[in-house]
Amino acid sequence: MRAPVLAALALLTVGTLVAGNSDPLADRVAGKPVRCIDIQWNGGPEIVDSQTILYRESGKRIWKTGPVGECASLRPLDTVIVEVYGGQLCRNDRFRTVSVGMSIPSGYCRFRDFTPFDKVK
């Protein structure tokens, strides 16, 4: 088991998928899912819906993940609290959320694999 370097890292999400906005993955092609991503080069997380979380690596690449199973507390504009082990975020790493105006975090959820989405050339 990996030892935690940071016990919890709170990242404020910014929901960009609101009525009238386009899908941020619409002009991108999915690559092969990976187990871990380097968090130092990624912005995010951005909660899209109860099954989708995006991390933006650059203008070219967006990583898509979501919870393993159901994570009822996952909603756009919530804050995600991630338990980080080393410099990577990996499948099965735990996270919780805090809703706007609340101070008590949700129960734990776990990440799925991370799928890269790159812009079409």
N, CA, C and O atoms as a MOPAC input file, in Angstrom:
PM7 MOZYME 1SCF
protein

 N      0.84000 1    -1.18200 1     0.00000 1
 C      0.00000 1     0.00000 1     0.00000 1
 C      0.88700 1     1.24800 1     0.00000 1
 O      1.89900 1     1.28900 1     0.70000 1
 N      0.52500 1     2.23200 1    -0.75700 1
 C      1.30600 1     3.46300 1    -0.84600 1
 C      1.05700 1     4.33300 1     0.37900 1
 O     -0.08000 1     4.44300 1     0.83800 1
 N      2.09600 1     4.94600 1     0.90900 1
 C      1.97000 1     5.83100 1     2.05900 1
 C      1.52200 1     7.20400 1     1.59300 1
 O      2.01700 1     7.69500 1     0.57900 1
 N      0.59000 1     7.84300 1     2.31200 1
 C      0.11300 1     9.16200 1     1.88500 1
 C      1.16400 1    10.23800 1     2.10500 1
 O      1.78900 1    10.30100 1     3.16400 1
 N      1.35600 1    11.08200 1     1.09900 1
 C      2.23400 1    12.23400 1     1.21900 1
 C      1.42000 1    13.41800 1     1.70500 1
 O      1.84300 1    14.14700 1     2.60300 1
 N      0.28200 1    13.60200 1     1.12500 1
 C     -0.66000 1    14.62400 1     1.56400 1
 C     -1.90300 1    13.90000 1     2.05300 1
 O     -2.46900 1    13.08700 1     1.32200 1
 N     -2.33300 1    14.17800 1     3.26200 1
 C     -3.50400 1    13.48700 1     3.79800 1
 C     -4.75300 1    13.84700 1     3.01000 1
 O     -5.56500 1    12.97500 1     2.70200 1
 N     -4.91100 1    15.11100 1     2.68600 1
 C     -6.07200 1    15.52800 1     1.89900 1
 C     -5.72400 1    16.82000 1     1.18000 1
 O     -5.05700 1    17.69600 1     1.73000 1
 N     -6.17800 1    16.91800 1    -0.03100 1
 C     -5.95400 1    18.10200 1    -0.83700 1
 C     -7.30700 1    18.56000 1    -1.33900 1
 O     -7.94100 1    17.86600 1    -2.13400 1
 N     -7.75700 1    19.71600 1    -0.88500 1
 C     -9.05700 1    20.22200 1    -1.30200 1
 C     -8.88300 1    21.04700 1    -2.56500 1
 O     -8.05600 1    21.95700 1    -2.62400 1
 N     -9.66400 1    20.71900 1    -3.55600 1
 C     -9.61600 1    21.43600 1    -4.82600 1
 C    -11.01600 1    21.90000 1    -5.16400 1
 O    -11.93900 1    21.08900 1    -5.24900 1
 N    -11.18200 1    23.18600 1    -5.35500 1
 C    -12.47900 1    23.73500 1    -5.70500 1
 C    -12.78400 1    23.42700 1    -7.15700 1
 O    -11.96300 1    23.66400 1    -8.04300 1
 N    -13.94600 1    22.90900 1    -7.38300 1
 C    -14.32600 1    22.59100 1    -8.75200 1
 C    -15.04900 1    23.76600 1    -9.37200 1
 O    -15.67100 1    24.57900 1    -8.68800 1
 N    -14.95100 1    23.83000 1   -10.66700 1
 C    -15.66400 1    24.84500 1   -11.42300 1
 C    -16.46100 1    24.11500 1   -12.48200 1
 O    -15.89200 1    23.55300 1   -13.41800 1
 N    -17.76000 1    24.12100 1   -12.33900 1
 C    -18.60500 1    23.43300 1   -13.30700 1
 C    -18.75000 1    24.25400 1   -14.56500 1
 O    -19.27600 1    25.36700 1   -14.53500 1
 N    -18.28500 1    23.70600 1   -15.67000 1
 C    -18.39600 1    24.44200 1   -16.92600 1
 C    -19.52700 1    23.93000 1   -17.79300 1
 O    -19.89800 1    24.56600 1   -18.78000 1
 N    -20.07400 1    22.78800 1   -17.43100 1
 C    -21.16000 1    22.26400 1   -18.24300 1
 C    -22.49500 1    22.72100 1   -17.66500 1
 O    -23.10000 1    22.03100 1   -16.84400 1
 N    -22.92900 1    23.85600 1   -18.09100 1
 C    -24.22900 1    24.36000 1   -17.70600 1
 C    -25.05800 1    24.47000 1   -18.97400 1
 O    -24.53300 1    24.37000 1   -20.08300 1
 N    -26.32800 1    24.67300 1   -18.80400 1
 C    -27.20900 1    24.74400 1   -19.97200 1
 C    -26.66600 1    25.72000 1   -21.00600 1
 O    -26.34400 1    26.86600 1   -20.69100 1
 N    -26.56900 1    25.24900 1   -22.24200 1
 C    -26.11500 1    26.10600 1   -23.32700 1
 C    -24.64400 1    25.94100 1   -23.66000 1
 O    -24.22500 1    26.31500 1   -24.75600 1
 N    -23.84300 1    25.39200 1   -22.75200 1
 C    -22.42700 1    25.19300 1   -23.04100 1
 C    -22.23400 1    23.85400 1   -23.72500 1
 O    -23.01300 1    22.92000 1   -23.52800 1
 N    -21.17700 1    23.77200 1   -24.53700 1
 C    -20.91800 1    22.54500 1   -25.26800 1
 C    -20.12500 1    21.56300 1   -24.41600 1
 O    -19.55500 1    21.92800 1   -23.38800 1
 N    -20.10000 1    20.33800 1   -24.85400 1
 C    -19.38200 1    19.26400 1   -24.19200 1
 C    -17.87800 1    19.49000 1   -24.37300 1
 O    -17.42700 1    19.62000 1   -25.51100 1
 N    -17.07900 1    19.54400 1   -23.28600 1
 C    -15.64700 1    19.78800 1   -23.42500 1
 C    -14.89700 1    18.64700 1   -24.11400 1
 O    -13.74300 1    18.82400 1   -24.50600 1
 N    -15.52500 1    17.48500 1   -24.26800 1
 C    -14.87900 1    16.34800 1   -24.92400 1
 C    -15.34700 1    16.15900 1   -26.36100 1
 O    -14.90900 1    15.22600 1   -27.03400 1
 N    -16.23200 1    17.03100 1   -26.84000 1
 C    -16.85600 1    16.86800 1   -28.15900 1
 C    -15.85700 1    16.81300 1   -29.31100 1
 O    -16.04900 1    16.03500 1   -30.24500 1
 N    -14.79800 1    17.61700 1   -29.26800 1
 C    -13.83800 1    17.64700 1   -30.37500 1
 C    -12.57000 1    16.85400 1   -30.04400 1
 O    -11.49100 1    17.15700 1   -30.55500 1
 N    -12.70500 1    15.83900 1   -29.19000 1
 C    -11.55700 1    15.06200 1   -28.73200 1
 C    -11.76100 1    13.57000 1   -28.98200 1
 O    -12.88600 1    13.08800 1   -29.11000 1
 N    -10.63800 1    12.85400 1   -29.04900 1
 C    -10.66100 1    11.41500 1   -29.27200 1
 C    -10.12600 1    10.72200 1   -28.01900 1
 O     -9.08800 1    11.10400 1   -27.47900 1
 N    -10.84800 1     9.70000 1   -27.56700 1
 C    -10.43900 1     8.95700 1   -26.37100 1
 C     -9.24300 1     8.06200 1   -26.67200 1
 O     -9.16000 1     7.44600 1   -27.73400 1
 N     -8.32600 1     8.00200 1   -25.72300 1
 C     -7.18100 1     7.10100 1   -25.80600 1
 C     -7.38000 1     5.92200 1   -24.86500 1
 O     -8.47400 1     5.70400 1   -24.34600 1
 N     -6.32100 1     5.17200 1   -24.65500 1
 C     -6.36500 1     4.00300 1   -23.79200 1
 C     -6.36200 1     4.44200 1   -22.32100 1
 O     -5.50700 1     5.23100 1   -21.92000 1
 N     -7.30100 1     3.94300 1   -21.51900 1
 C     -7.32900 1     4.29500 1   -20.09300 1
 C     -6.04800 1     3.85400 1   -19.38100 1
 O     -5.43700 1     2.84300 1   -19.72800 1
 N     -5.66300 1     4.64200 1   -18.37500 1
 C     -4.48200 1     4.33400 1   -17.56600 1
 C     -4.87700 1     4.29200 1   -16.09800 1
 O     -5.91900 1     4.81100 1   -15.69800 1
 N     -4.03000 1     3.67100 1   -15.32000 1
 C     -4.29300 1     3.50900 1   -13.89300 1
 C     -4.04300 1     4.80600 1   -13.12000 1
 O     -4.80800 1     5.13000 1   -12.21100 1
 N     -2.98900 1     5.55500 1   -13.45900 1
 C     -2.59100 1     6.74200 1   -12.70000 1
 C     -2.27400 1     7.92000 1   -13.62700 1
 O     -1.89200 1     7.73500 1   -14.78200 1
 N     -2.44100 1     9.13500 1   -13.09500 1
 C     -2.02200 1    10.34900 1   -13.79100 1
 C     -1.17600 1    11.18000 1   -12.83000 1
 O     -1.31200 1    11.06800 1   -11.61100 1
 N     -0.30900 1    12.00700 1   -13.38700 1
 C      0.54200 1    12.89100 1   -12.59300 1
 C     -0.26700 1    14.12800 1   -12.23000 1
 O     -0.70300 1    14.86200 1   -13.11800 1
 N     -0.47300 1    14.36900 1   -10.95000 1
 C     -1.31300 1    15.50500 1   -10.55600 1
 C     -0.60800 1    16.84300 1   -10.66400 1
 O     -1.26700 1    17.88300 1   -10.66600 1
 N      0.71900 1    16.84500 1   -10.75300 1
 C      1.45200 1    18.10600 1   -10.83100 1
 C      1.17500 1    18.84500 1   -12.12600 1
 O      1.29600 1    20.07000 1   -12.16400 1
 N      0.81000 1    18.14700 1   -13.18100 1
 C      0.61700 1    18.77400 1   -14.47600 1
 C     -0.85200 1    18.91000 1   -14.84000 1
 O     -1.18200 1    19.24100 1   -15.97900 1
 N     -1.73300 1    18.65800 1   -13.88800 1
 C     -3.16100 1    18.67700 1   -14.19700 1
 C     -3.90700 1    19.71400 1   -13.38700 1
 O     -3.65000 1    19.89400 1   -12.19700 1
 N     -4.82600 1    20.38900 1   -14.03700 1
 C     -5.73500 1    21.28800 1   -13.36000 1
 C     -7.01000 1    20.53500 1   -13.05900 1
 O     -7.35500 1    19.59000 1   -13.76800 1
 N     -7.69800 1    20.92800 1   -12.04300 1
 C     -8.96000 1    20.26000 1   -11.74800 1
 C     -9.04000 1    19.92800 1   -10.28200 1
 O     -8.22700 1    20.41800 1    -9.49800 1
 N     -9.95200 1    19.14700 1    -9.90300 1
 C    -10.92700 1    18.43800 1   -10.72600 1
 C    -12.12200 1    19.30700 1   -11.08600 1
 O    -12.41600 1    20.30100 1   -10.42200 1
 N    -12.78600 1    18.91800 1   -12.12700 1
 C    -14.00900 1    19.58300 1   -12.58100 1
 C    -15.10200 1    18.52600 1   -12.60000 1
 O    -15.06000 1    17.60000 1   -13.40900 1
 N    -16.06800 1    18.66000 1   -11.72000 1
 C    -17.17300 1    17.70400 1   -11.67200 1
 C    -18.17500 1    18.08200 1   -12.74800 1
 O    -18.69600 1    19.19700 1   -12.75800 1
 N    -18.44100 1    17.15300 1   -13.64800 1
 C    -19.40100 1    17.38400 1   -14.72700 1
 C    -20.78100 1    16.89200 1   -14.29500 1
 O    -21.78100 1    17.59200 1   -14.46100 1
 N    -20.82300 1    15.68500 1   -13.74000 1
 C    -22.06500 1    15.09900 1   -13.24000 1
 C    -21.71200 1    13.99900 1   -12.24800 1
 O    -20.54700 1    13.87600 1   -11.86900 1
 N    -22.67400 1    13.20200 1   -11.82000 1
 C    -22.43300 1    12.19100 1   -10.78200 1
 C    -21.53400 1    11.03800 1   -11.23000 1
 O    -21.13900 1    10.20900 1   -10.41000 1
 N    -21.20800 1    10.97700 1   -12.51600 1
 C    -20.35100 1     9.90400 1   -13.02900 1
 C    -19.10500 1    10.40200 1   -13.76200 1
 O    -18.33300 1     9.59400 1   -14.27900 1
 N    -18.89600 1    11.72700 1   -13.81400 1
 C    -17.80300 1    12.26900 1   -14.62800 1
 C    -17.02700 1    13.35800 1   -13.90700 1
 O    -17.59400 1    14.33700 1   -13.42100 1
 N    -15.70600 1    13.16200 1   -13.85000 1
 C    -14.77600 1    14.15100 1   -13.31200 1
 C    -13.69800 1    14.36100 1   -14.36500 1
 O    -13.17200 1    13.39500 1   -14.91800 1
 N    -13.36400 1    15.62400 1   -14.64700 1
 C    -12.33900 1    15.94400 1   -15.63800 1
 C    -11.13400 1    16.60300 1   -14.98000 1
 O    -11.27300 1    17.41900 1   -14.06900 1
 N     -9.95400 1    16.23400 1   -15.45700 1
 C     -8.69600 1    16.88300 1   -15.09400 1
 C     -8.08200 1    17.36900 1   -16.39800 1
 O     -7.92300 1    16.59200 1   -17.33900 1
 N     -7.73500 1    18.66200 1   -16.46000 1
 C     -7.17000 1    19.24100 1   -17.68100 1
 C     -5.65200 1    19.28400 1   -17.57200 1
 O     -5.10000 1    20.00400 1   -16.74000 1
 N     -4.98100 1    18.50200 1   -18.42400 1
 C     -3.51800 1    18.45500 1   -18.42500 1
 C     -2.94800 1    19.63800 1   -19.18500 1
 O     -1.95100 1    20.22900 1   -18.76900 1
 N     -3.56100 1    19.97400 1   -20.27000 1
 C     -3.09700 1    21.07200 1   -21.11300 1
 C     -4.24400 1    21.44300 1   -22.03700 1
 O     -5.34000 1    20.89200 1   -21.93500 1
 N     -3.98800 1    22.37200 1   -22.93000 1
 C     -5.00200 1    22.70500 1   -23.91300 1
 C     -5.30300 1    21.53900 1   -24.82900 1
 O     -6.35400 1    21.49200 1   -25.46900 1
 N     -4.37100 1    20.59300 1   -24.89000 1
 C     -4.53300 1    19.46100 1   -25.78700 1
 C     -5.23100 1    18.26900 1   -25.13200 1
 O     -6.05600 1    17.62000 1   -25.77500 1
 N     -4.92200 1    17.96500 1   -23.87000 1
 C     -5.40300 1    16.73200 1   -23.23700 1
 C     -6.29100 1    16.99800 1   -22.02700 1
 O     -6.00400 1    17.85500 1   -21.19100 1
 N     -7.37900 1    16.23500 1   -21.96300 1
 C     -8.26500 1    16.21500 1   -20.79500 1
 C     -8.37200 1    14.76700 1   -20.34400 1
 O     -8.58400 1    13.87000 1   -21.16000 1
 N     -8.22500 1    14.54000 1   -19.04500 1
 C     -8.38300 1    13.20600 1   -18.47500 1
 C     -9.78300 1    13.07700 1   -17.90300 1
 O    -10.24300 1    13.94800 1   -17.16400 1
 N    -10.45700 1    11.99200 1   -18.24500 1
 C    -11.81200 1    11.74300 1   -17.74800 1
 C    -11.77100 1    10.55600 1   -16.79000 1
 O    -11.17100 1     9.52300 1   -17.08800 1
 N    -12.41200 1    10.71700 1   -15.64400 1
 C    -12.56800 1     9.63900 1   -14.67800 1
 C    -13.94000 1     9.79300 1   -14.03600 1
 O    -14.75300 1    10.61000 1   -14.46900 1
 N    -14.17500 1     9.02800 1   -13.03800 1
 C    -15.42700 1     9.08500 1   -12.30100 1
 C    -15.32500 1     8.12900 1   -11.13300 1
 O    -14.27100 1     7.53600 1   -10.90100 1
 N    -16.39600 1     7.97700 1   -10.40600 1
 C    -16.35500 1     7.10000 1    -9.24500 1
 C    -16.54600 1     5.62800 1    -9.61700 1
 O    -17.19100 1     5.30100 1   -10.61400 1
 N    -15.97500 1     4.75900 1    -8.80100 1
 C    -16.26100 1     3.33600 1    -8.89600 1
 C    -17.64000 1     3.16600 1    -8.26000 1
 O    -17.82400 1     3.49700 1    -7.08900 1
 N    -18.58900 1     2.66400 1    -9.00600 1
 C    -19.94300 1     2.50500 1    -8.47300 1
 C    -20.64300 1     3.84200 1    -8.28000 1
 O    -20.34000 1     4.81800 1    -8.96700 1
 N    -21.56300 1     3.87800 1    -7.35900 1
 C    -22.37200 1     5.07500 1    -7.09400 1
 C    -21.64500 1     6.00900 1    -6.13100 1
 O    -21.03100 1     5.56300 1    -5.16100 1
 N    -21.72100 1     7.30000 1    -6.41000 1
 C    -21.17700 1     8.33700 1    -5.52900 1
 C    -22.19000 1     9.47200 1    -5.54800 1
 O    -22.02100 1    10.46700 1    -6.25400 1
 N    -23.24000 1     9.30300 1    -4.76200 1
 C    -24.38400 1    10.22100 1    -4.79300 1
 C    -24.01800 1    11.66600 1    -4.46900 1
 O    -24.72800 1    12.58800 1    -4.87000 1
 N    -22.92800 1    11.86900 1    -3.75300 1
 C    -22.54900 1    13.22400 1    -3.34800 1
 C    -21.79200 1    13.99200 1    -4.42500 1
 O    -21.45200 1    15.15600 1    -4.21200 1
 N    -21.52000 1    13.38500 1    -5.56200 1
 C    -20.73500 1    14.01300 1    -6.62100 1
 C    -21.63700 1    14.90700 1    -7.47500 1
 O    -22.44000 1    14.42300 1    -8.27200 1
 N    -21.48300 1    16.23900 1    -7.28800 1
 C    -22.31800 1    17.21300 1    -8.00600 1
 C    -21.45100 1    18.38800 1    -8.48200 1
 O    -20.49800 1    18.77000 1    -7.80400 1
 N    -21.78200 1    18.96000 1    -9.64700 1
 C    -21.04400 1    20.13600 1   -10.12400 1
 C    -21.00100 1    21.23700 1    -9.06600 1
 O    -21.94400 1    21.40500 1    -8.29200 1
 N    -19.91100 1    21.97300 1    -9.04300 1
 C    -19.64000 1    23.09400 1    -8.14600 1
 C    -19.29000 1    22.68100 1    -6.72200 1
 O    -19.00700 1    23.54800 1    -5.89500 1
 N    -19.29800 1    21.37900 1    -6.40600 1
 C    -18.85000 1    20.92500 1    -5.09600 1
 C    -17.32900 1    20.95700 1    -5.03600 1
 O    -16.66700 1    21.00500 1    -6.07200 1
 N    -16.77800 1    20.93100 1    -3.83700 1
 C    -15.34200 1    20.84200 1    -3.62400 1
 C    -14.97800 1    19.37600 1    -3.46800 1
 O    -15.64500 1    18.63300 1    -2.74900 1
 N    -13.92100 1    18.96700 1    -4.14400 1
 C    -13.44900 1    17.59100 1    -4.05500 1
 C    -12.24500 1    17.55800 1    -3.12000 1
 O    -11.31400 1    18.34900 1    -3.26900 1
 N    -12.26700 1    16.64800 1    -2.16700 1
 C    -11.15100 1    16.43800 1    -1.24600 1
 C    -10.52800 1    15.10600 1    -1.64000 1
 O    -11.15900 1    14.05500 1    -1.52900 1
 N     -9.28700 1    15.16300 1    -2.10000 1
 C     -8.61600 1    13.98200 1    -2.63400 1
 C     -7.49800 1    13.55100 1    -1.69000 1
 O     -6.72900 1    14.38300 1    -1.20900 1
 N     -7.41200 1    12.26100 1    -1.43200 1
 C     -6.28400 1    11.72400 1    -0.69100 1
 C     -5.20100 1    11.39100 1    -1.71000 1
 O     -5.37600 1    10.50900 1    -2.55100 1
 N     -4.07600 1    12.10800 1    -1.62600 1
 C     -3.01400 1    11.96800 1    -2.61300 1
 C     -1.88200 1    11.12700 1    -2.02600 1
 O     -1.41500 1    11.38900 1    -0.91800 1
 N     -1.44900 1    10.12000 1    -2.77400 1
 C     -0.35000 1     9.24700 1    -2.37400 1
 C      0.77200 1     9.44100 1    -3.36800 1
 O      0.67700 1     8.99100 1    -4.51000 1
 N      1.84500 1    10.11200 1    -2.94300 1
 C      2.93500 1    10.41000 1    -3.86800 1
 C      2.52300 1    11.53100 1    -4.80800 1
 O      1.73100 1    12.39700 1    -4.43700 1
 N      3.05200 1    11.51800 1    -6.01300 1
 C      2.76400 1    12.56500 1    -6.97600 1
 C      1.73100 1    12.17400 1    -8.01400 1
 O      1.54500 1    12.87100 1    -9.01100 1
 N      1.05500 1    11.04700 1    -7.77600 1
 C      0.07900 1    10.58300 1    -8.75400 1
 C     -1.29000 1    10.38900 1    -8.12900 1
 O     -1.43100 1    10.16700 1    -6.92600 1
 N     -2.27900 1    10.48100 1    -8.97900 1
 C     -3.65700 1    10.18000 1    -8.62000 1
 C     -3.99400 1     8.88900 1    -9.35100 1
 O     -3.82200 1     8.80700 1   -10.56700 1
 N     -4.46800 1     7.88600 1    -8.63200 1
 C     -4.63400 1     6.56200 1    -9.22500 1
 C     -6.02500 1     5.98300 1    -9.01900 1
 O     -6.78500 1     6.40800 1    -8.14900 1
 N     -6.32500 1     5.00100 1    -9.85200 1
 C     -7.55300 1     4.22800 1    -9.71000 1
 C     -7.61500 1     3.71300 1    -8.26300 1
 O     -6.61000 1     3.28300 1    -7.69700 1
 N     -8.79500 1     3.76900 1    -7.69500 1
 C     -9.09000 1     3.34300 1    -6.32600 1
 C     -8.60300 1     4.29900 1    -5.25000 1
 O     -8.83400 1     4.03200 1    -4.07100 1
 N     -7.92900 1     5.41700 1    -5.59700 1
 C     -7.63600 1     6.43700 1    -4.59100 1
 C     -8.96800 1     7.01500 1    -4.11800 1
 O     -9.91400 1     7.15000 1    -4.89300 1
 N     -9.01800 1     7.34600 1    -2.85300 1
 C    -10.27400 1     7.81500 1    -2.27100 1
 C    -10.42400 1     9.33300 1    -2.36900 1
 O     -9.44600 1    10.08000 1    -2.34800 1
 N    -11.68700 1     9.76000 1    -2.47700 1
 C    -12.01500 1    11.17900 1    -2.43900 1
 C    -13.36000 1    11.36600 1    -1.77500 1
 O    -14.16500 1    10.43900 1    -1.68300 1
 N    -13.59200 1    12.59400 1    -1.31000 1
 C    -14.88500 1    12.98300 1    -0.73700 1
 C    -15.25200 1    14.33200 1    -1.32700 1
 O    -14.42400 1    14.97800 1    -1.96900 1
 N    -16.46800 1    14.75200 1    -1.11500 1
 C    -16.89900 1    16.06700 1    -1.59100 1
 C    -17.49500 1    16.86900 1    -0.44500 1
 O    -17.95400 1    16.32300 1     0.55800 1
 N    -17.47100 1    18.18600 1    -0.62800 1
 C    -18.12700 1    19.10300 1     0.29600 1
 C    -18.99200 1    20.01700 1    -0.55000 1
 O    -18.49800 1    20.66700 1    -1.47200 1
 N    -20.27800 1    20.07000 1    -0.24300 1
 C    -21.20000 1    20.93200 1    -0.98600 1
 C    -21.01600 1    22.38400 1    -0.58800 1
 O    -20.58700 1    22.68700 1     0.52600 1
 N    -21.34200 1    23.27400 1    -1.50400 1
 C    -21.25700 1    24.71000 1    -1.26000 1
 C    -22.09000 1    25.04300 1    -0.02200 1
 O    -23.24500 1    24.63200 1     0.09000 1
 N    -21.49300 1    25.78700 1     0.89600 1
 C    -22.19200 1    26.19600 1     2.10900 1
 C    -22.18500 1    25.16500 1     3.22400 1
 O    -22.72700 1    25.41200 1     4.30100 1
 N    -21.58200 1    24.02100 1     2.97900 1
 C    -21.53100 1    22.96200 1     3.99100 1
 C    -20.08600 1    22.81200 1     4.48300 1
 O    -19.15200 1    23.25500 1     3.81400 1
 N    -19.90600 1    22.18900 1     5.64800 1
 C    -18.55300 1    21.96500 1     6.15400 1
 C    -18.26900 1    20.49500 1     6.43500 1
 O    -17.12600 1    20.13600 1     6.72000 1
 N    -19.27500 1    19.64700 1     6.36100 1
 C    -19.08800 1    18.22500 1     6.62200 1
 C    -18.92800 1    17.49300 1     5.29200 1
 O    -19.81400 1    17.55500 1     4.44000 1
 N    -17.79300 1    16.79500 1     5.10900 1
 C    -17.59200 1    16.07600 1     3.84500 1
 C    -18.47400 1    14.84500 1     3.72200 1
 O    -18.96100 1    14.30100 1     4.71300 1
 N    -18.66300 1    14.42600 1     2.49300 1
 C    -19.44800 1    13.22600 1     2.19400 1
 C    -18.67900 1    11.98200 1     2.61800 1
 O    -17.56200 1    12.06400 1     3.12900 1
 N    -19.29800 1    10.84100 1     2.39500 1
 C    -18.59900 1     9.57900 1     2.56400 1
 C    -17.57200 1     9.42500 1     1.46400 1
 O    -17.55400 1    10.20400 1     0.51000 1
 N    -16.71500 1     8.42400 1     1.59100 1
 C    -15.66000 1     8.20400 1     0.61000 1
 C    -16.18700 1     7.57700 1    -0.67400 1
 O    -17.09400 1     6.74500 1    -0.66300 1
 N    -15.58700 1     8.00700 1    -1.78200 1
 C    -15.78700 1     7.40800 1    -3.09600 1
 C    -14.39000 1     7.07000 1    -3.61500 1
 O    -13.39200 1     7.52700 1    -3.05800 1
 N    -14.31800 1     6.27000 1    -4.68300 1
 C    -13.03100 1     5.89300 1    -5.27300 1
 C    -13.03400 1     6.19900 1    -6.76500 1
 O    -14.06900 1     6.12700 1    -7.42700 1
 N    -11.84700 1     6.54500 1    -7.28700 1
 C    -11.70900 1     6.84400 1    -8.70900 1
 C    -11.66200 1     5.57100 1    -9.55500 1
 O    -11.15100 1     4.53800 1    -9.12300 1
 N    -12.20900 1     5.67100 1   -10.77400 1
 C    -12.02000 1     4.65600 1   -11.82400 1
 C    -10.70600 1     4.95600 1   -12.53300 1
 O     -9.96400 1     5.84900 1   -12.12600 1
 N    -10.41800 1     4.20100 1   -13.60400 1
 C     -9.27200 1     4.49700 1   -14.46500 1
 C     -9.42900 1     5.89500 1   -15.06000 1
 O    -10.51800 1     6.46900 1   -15.04500 1
 N     -8.34300 1     6.42600 1   -15.57700 1
 C     -8.31200 1     7.75300 1   -16.18800 1
 C     -8.13400 1     7.58600 1   -17.69400 1
 O     -7.18300 1     6.95100 1   -18.14800 1
 N     -9.06300 1     8.16400 1   -18.46700 1
 C     -9.03200 1     8.05900 1   -19.91800 1
 C     -8.60800 1     9.38200 1   -20.52600 1
 O     -9.23100 1    10.40900 1   -20.25800 1
 N     -7.54200 1     9.37900 1   -21.35500 1
 C     -7.11300 1    10.63700 1   -21.98700 1
 C     -8.00700 1    10.96200 1   -23.18400 1
 O     -8.39000 1    10.07500 1   -23.94800 1
 N     -8.32800 1    12.22700 1   -23.33200 1
 C     -9.06600 1    12.72100 1   -24.50100 1
 C     -8.20900 1    13.82400 1   -25.11200 1
 O     -7.95400 1    14.85000 1   -24.48200 1
 N     -7.77100 1    13.59800 1   -26.34900 1
 C     -6.90100 1    14.55600 1   -27.04400 1
 C     -7.64400 1    15.22200 1   -28.18300 1
 O     -8.54600 1    14.63700 1   -28.78200 1
 N     -7.25000 1    16.46700 1   -28.47900 1
 C     -7.84600 1    17.19600 1   -29.59500 1
 C     -7.49700 1    16.50400 1   -30.90700 1
 O     -6.39100 1    15.99400 1   -31.08700 1
 N     -8.45800 1    16.49900 1   -31.80600 1
 C     -8.24600 1    15.93700 1   -33.13700 1
 C     -7.41200 1    16.92600 1   -33.93000 1
 O     -7.67000 1    18.12900 1   -33.90200 1
 N     -6.40000 1    16.41400 1   -34.64500 1
 C     -5.52000 1    17.30100 1   -35.44000 1
 C     -6.15500 1    17.64900 1   -36.76000 1
 O     -5.56500 1    18.38000 1   -37.55500 1

